[in-house]
Amino acid sequence: GHIWEELMRRVVAAALLTVFAGGTAHADVTEADLANDAENTESVLTNGMGRHLQRYSPLDKINKNNVKNLVPAWAFSLGGEKQKGQETQPIVDDGVMYITGSYSRLYAVDAKTGKEIWQYDARLPEGILPCCDVVNRGAAIFGDKIYFGTLDAKIVALDKKTGDVVWSKKIANFKDGYSYTAAPLIVDGLVITGNSGGEFGILGEVQARDAETGELVWTRPMIEGHMGTYKGKESSMTGKVNATWPGDLWKTGGGAPWLGGSYDKETDTIVFGAGNPAPWNSWLRGAGNPKGTEGDNLYAASRVAMDPKTGEIKWHFQTTPREGWDFDGVNEVVAYTDRDGNKRWATADRNGFFYVLNREDGKFVSATPFVKNISWASGIDENGRPKFIEDNRPGDPSKAADGKKGEVIFAVPSFLGGKNWQPMSFSKKTGNFYVPSNEWGMDIWNEPVTYKKGAAYLGSGFTIKPIFEDYIGSLKAIDPDTGDIKWEYKNGAPLWAGVMSTAGGLVFTGTPEGEFIAFDDETGEKLWSFQTGSGIVGQPITWEQDGEQYVTVISGWGGAVPLWGGEVAKKVEYLNQGGTLWTFRVPKELASAN
């Protein structure tokens, strides 16, 4: 009888839940749902609006003709004094929107009204060491759970209906300089994460866990010489010991895959970017010797392709070998098909070049500069290697008269990159990429440094400077087949927000000055804008609800620019922090209006 009673109790509980949830039982999110995310307009289930990270929507109800009628439908405040940068990309599932906030918070909000359903605040310990603000870039959803990472380098799974913790696992020890800010990637029931902490001599690593239990399935270090694991046993070494690293420096070699990854179902491949080698001072890592590959420091400043089931490396592509300017290789790699039907990957690197790779094997196809006045390389050769301008590497401090400070050089782009984390969009309608870029340089010099656990491990000093009087930020439409820049929108402050394109012929992004803007995808003409009241460094999405198209973005100024921006930071000191989630619609009576 007990089994029958328990069964009846569960049936009644489920029925009540259905009533209170507005008449619909919350369906579990499946692998098929994630795979179909880019096409299904009624939800947004993945970072990138599709695990290929194209950030393109087939919706066209909001278009060039009626976007001028876009108005707020609702706004949601993150509340409290805990603000700083809001870089989240919302997830929309079953009428609920999930967003992460600064200081490792997660909110569930009614997507119709903007009313809060629940909120989860991670209890962060004293002494966390995030390099670049207390941001979080979004959650992942699968089954009946929502997942996100915290600044003390944990990954947490919550019940998506209640916000209760199901499990919480440690990615790495925050006291050693590790943190975590990216949106997790979910493939075939595995939650796949990177780590942050490249300024602390950490070890970059990608980890995959069972989404149901949180148990570790595989690990893949990003620096050669380190051993990967599969189901608790050693699997294979990443690269070979000392092949491209001198001495013992590989043991604290950096290479943090801090931005998370993309997934291409057609080739069953995940790609993560690995960040800067540690320390920044490249003379210590053998990079001052321009011959051979000894100072290349693999797999830092690289894109690394892996088998999602085992973490075995399929191929790698290093954008900046012998890296000496903090040109992380983490920027997202977008899977797309070009106008001739070729399967491609594209990435806009911190180093100022836009790369196209073959999707099947990662082989180099092309690279073109997408920012002006690049100083560290004269171009990229036919193998995808930079043609270094050796005089534009920061000087060797051991050659300095006092042994304390190498020769200062002025480098373009700055270490915050021609493009940083802020994601670009690929439009299936135009075949172009829309890239949020920045035009700036830096004074940079090298200094002696020794490794100490949990302490900054740079061996460099720097000051970021604007290179043009009238603008830093530049949204560019780039033709990936030719590298041609089709149009450019110049912005006073640096661009730090994500970009989205739609079948309605629109490109959306935001500015630190607070404007949320819709552009014409073919001409770059500004068709609409709305002042959100704080700087936008978040990632826009669009979805459909009750037959209407909605657009959402979070507003809240922060991120790396005010912290690290040197002379540029002084230009943006007046900008206000905030924390507001804005959702827009075109009222039905105006939707058909021209």
Secondary structure in CASP SS format (residue, H / E / C, confidence):
PFRMAT SS
TARGET T0000
AUTHOR 0000-0000-0000
METHOD secondary structure of the structure
MODEL  1
G C 1.00
H H 1.00
I H 1.00
W H 1.00
E H 1.00
E H 1.00
L H 1.00
M H 1.00
R H 1.00
R H 1.00
V H 1.00
V H 1.00
A H 1.00
A H 1.00
A H 1.00
L H 1.00
L H 1.00
T H 1.00
V H 1.00
F H 1.00
A C 1.00
G C 1.00
G C 1.00
T C 1.00
A C 1.00
H C 1.00
A C 1.00
D C 1.00
V E 1.00
T C 1.00
E H 1.00
A H 1.00
D H 1.00
L H 1.00
A H 1.00
N C 1.00
D C 1.00
A C 1.00
E C 1.00
N C 1.00
T C 1.00
E C 1.00
S C 1.00
V E 1.00
L C 1.00
T C 1.00
N C 1.00
G C 1.00
M C 1.00
G C 1.00
R C 1.00
H C 1.00
L C 1.00
Q C 1.00
R C 1.00
Y E 1.00
S E 1.00
P C 1.00
L C 1.00
D C 1.00
K C 1.00
I C 1.00
N C 1.00
K C 1.00
N C 1.00
N C 1.00
V H 1.00
K H 1.00
N H 1.00
L C 1.00
V E 1.00
P E 1.00
A E 1.00
W E 1.00
A E 1.00
F E 1.00
S E 1.00
L C 1.00
G C 1.00
G C 1.00
E C 1.00
K C 1.00
Q C 1.00
K C 1.00
G C 1.00
Q C 1.00
E C 1.00
T C 1.00
Q E 1.00
P C 1.00
I E 1.00
V E 1.00
D E 1.00
D C 1.00
G C 1.00
V E 1.00
M E 1.00
Y E 1.00
I E 1.00
T E 1.00
G E 1.00
S C 1.00
Y C 1.00
S C 1.00
R E 1.00
L E 1.00
Y E 1.00
A E 1.00
V E 1.00
D E 1.00
A C 1.00
K C 1.00
T C 1.00
G C 1.00
K C 1.00
E E 1.00
I E 1.00
W E 1.00
Q E 1.00
Y E 1.00
D E 1.00
A C 1.00
R C 1.00
L C 1.00
P C 1.00
E C 1.00
G C 1.00
I C 1.00
L C 1.00
P C 1.00
C C 1.00
C C 1.00
D C 1.00
V C 1.00
V C 1.00
N C 1.00
R C 1.00
G E 1.00
A C 1.00
A E 1.00
I E 1.00
F E 1.00
G E 1.00
D C 1.00
K E 1.00
I E 1.00
Y E 1.00
F E 1.00
G E 1.00
T E 1.00
L C 1.00
D C 1.00
A C 1.00
K E 1.00
I E 1.00
V E 1.00
A E 1.00
L E 1.00
D E 1.00
K C 1.00
K C 1.00
T C 1.00
G C 1.00
D C 1.00
V E 1.00
V E 1.00
W E 1.00
S E 1.00
K E 1.00
K E 1.00
I C 1.00
A C 1.00
N C 1.00
F H 1.00
K H 1.00
D H 1.00
G C 1.00
Y C 1.00
S E 1.00
Y C 1.00
T C 1.00
A C 1.00
A C 1.00
P C 1.00
L E 1.00
I E 1.00
V E 1.00
D C 1.00
G C 1.00
L E 1.00
V E 1.00
I E 1.00
T E 1.00
G C 1.00
N C 1.00
S E 1.00
G C 1.00
G H 1.00
E H 1.00
F H 1.00
G C 1.00
I C 1.00
L E 1.00
G C 1.00
E E 1.00
V E 1.00
Q E 1.00
A E 1.00
R E 1.00
D E 1.00
A C 1.00
E C 1.00
T C 1.00
G C 1.00
E C 1.00
L E 1.00
V E 1.00
W E 1.00
T E 1.00
R E 1.00
P E 1.00
M C 1.00
I C 1.00
E C 1.00
G C 1.00
H C 1.00
M E 1.00
G E 1.00
T E 1.00
Y E 1.00
K C 1.00
G C 1.00
K E 1.00
E E 1.00
S E 1.00
S E 1.00
M E 1.00
T C 1.00
G C 1.00
K C 1.00
V C 1.00
N C 1.00
A C 1.00
T C 1.00
W C 1.00
P C 1.00
G C 1.00
D C 1.00
L H 1.00
W H 1.00
K H 1.00
T H 1.00
G C 1.00
G E 1.00
G C 1.00
A C 1.00
P C 1.00
W C 1.00
L C 1.00
G C 1.00
G E 1.00
S E 1.00
Y E 1.00
D E 1.00
K C 1.00
E C 1.00
T C 1.00
D C 1.00
T E 1.00
I E 1.00
V E 1.00
F E 1.00
G E 1.00
A E 1.00
G C 1.00
N C 1.00
P E 1.00
A C 1.00
P C 1.00
W C 1.00
N C 1.00
S H 1.00
W H 1.00
L H 1.00
R H 1.00
G C 1.00
A C 1.00
G C 1.00
N C 1.00
P C 1.00
K C 1.00
G C 1.00
T C 1.00
E C 1.00
G C 1.00
D C 1.00
N C 1.00
L C 1.00
Y C 1.00
A C 1.00
A C 1.00
S E 1.00
R E 1.00
V E 1.00
A E 1.00
M E 1.00
D C 1.00
P C 1.00
K C 1.00
T C 1.00
G C 1.00
E C 1.00
I E 1.00
K E 1.00
W E 1.00
H E 1.00
F E 1.00
Q E 1.00
T C 1.00
T C 1.00
P C 1.00
R C 1.00
E C 1.00
G C 1.00
W C 1.00
D C 1.00
F C 1.00
D C 1.00
G C 1.00
V C 1.00
N C 1.00
E C 1.00
V C 1.00
V E 1.00
A E 1.00
Y E 1.00
T E 1.00
D C 1.00
R C 1.00
D C 1.00
G C 1.00
N C 1.00
K E 1.00
R E 1.00
W E 1.00
A E 1.00
T E 1.00
A E 1.00
D C 1.00
R C 1.00
N C 1.00
G C 1.00
F E 1.00
F E 1.00
Y E 1.00
V E 1.00
L E 1.00
N E 1.00
R C 1.00
E C 1.00
D C 1.00
G C 1.00
K C 1.00
F E 1.00
V E 1.00
S E 1.00
A E 1.00
T E 1.00
P E 1.00
F C 1.00
V C 1.00
K C 1.00
N C 1.00
I C 1.00
S C 1.00
W C 1.00
A E 1.00
S E 1.00
G E 1.00
I E 1.00
D C 1.00
E C 1.00
N C 1.00
G C 1.00
R C 1.00
P E 1.00
K E 1.00
F E 1.00
I C 1.00
E H 1.00
D H 1.00
N H 1.00
R C 1.00
P C 1.00
G C 1.00
D C 1.00
P H 1.00
S H 1.00
K H 1.00
A C 1.00
A C 1.00
D C 1.00
G C 1.00
K C 1.00
K C 1.00
G C 1.00
E C 1.00
V C 1.00
I E 1.00
F E 1.00
A E 1.00
V C 1.00
P C 1.00
S C 1.00
F C 1.00
L C 1.00
G C 1.00
G C 1.00
K C 1.00
N C 1.00
W C 1.00
Q C 1.00
P C 1.00
M C 1.00
S E 1.00
F E 1.00
S C 1.00
K C 1.00
K C 1.00
T C 1.00
G C 1.00
N C 1.00
F E 1.00
Y E 1.00
V E 1.00
P E 1.00
S E 1.00
N E 1.00
E C 1.00
W E 1.00
G E 1.00
M E 1.00
D E 1.00
I E 1.00
W E 1.00
N E 1.00
E C 1.00
P C 1.00
V C 1.00
T C 1.00
Y C 1.00
K C 1.00
K C 1.00
G C 1.00
A C 1.00
A C 1.00
Y C 1.00
L C 1.00
G C 1.00
S E 1.00
G E 1.00
F E 1.00
T E 1.00
I E 1.00
K E 1.00
P E 1.00
I C 1.00
F C 1.00
E C 1.00
D C 1.00
Y C 1.00
I C 1.00
G E 1.00
S E 1.00
L E 1.00
K E 1.00
A E 1.00
I E 1.00
D C 1.00
P C 1.00
D C 1.00
T C 1.00
G C 1.00
D C 1.00
I E 1.00
K E 1.00
W E 1.00
E E 1.00
Y E 1.00
K E 1.00
N E 1.00
G C 1.00
A C 1.00
P C 1.00
L C 1.00
W C 1.00
A C 1.00
G C 1.00
V C 1.00
M E 1.00
S E 1.00
T E 1.00
A C 1.00
G C 1.00
G C 1.00
L E 1.00
V E 1.00
F E 1.00
T E 1.00
G E 1.00
T C 1.00
P C 1.00
E C 1.00
G C 1.00
E E 1.00
F E 1.00
I E 1.00
A E 1.00
F E 1.00
D E 1.00
D C 1.00
E C 1.00
T C 1.00
G C 1.00
E C 1.00
K E 1.00
L E 1.00
W E 1.00
S E 1.00
F E 1.00
Q E 1.00
T C 1.00
G C 1.00
S C 1.00
G C 1.00
I C 1.00
V C 1.00
G C 1.00
Q C 1.00
P C 1.00
I E 1.00
T E 1.00
W E 1.00
E E 1.00
Q E 1.00
D C 1.00
G C 1.00
E E 1.00
Q E 1.00
Y E 1.00
V E 1.00
T E 1.00
V E 1.00
I E 1.00
S E 1.00
G C 1.00
W C 1.00
G C 1.00
G C 1.00
A H 1.00
V H 1.00
P H 1.00
L H 1.00
W H 1.00
G C 1.00
G H 1.00
E H 1.00
V H 1.00
A H 1.00
K H 1.00
K H 1.00
V C 1.00
E C 1.00
Y C 1.00
L C 1.00
N C 1.00
Q C 1.00
G C 1.00
G C 1.00
T E 1.00
L E 1.00
W E 1.00
T E 1.00
F E 1.00
R E 1.00
V C 1.00
P C 1.00
K H 1.00
E H 1.00
L H 1.00
A H 1.00
S C 1.00
A C 1.00
N C 1.00
END
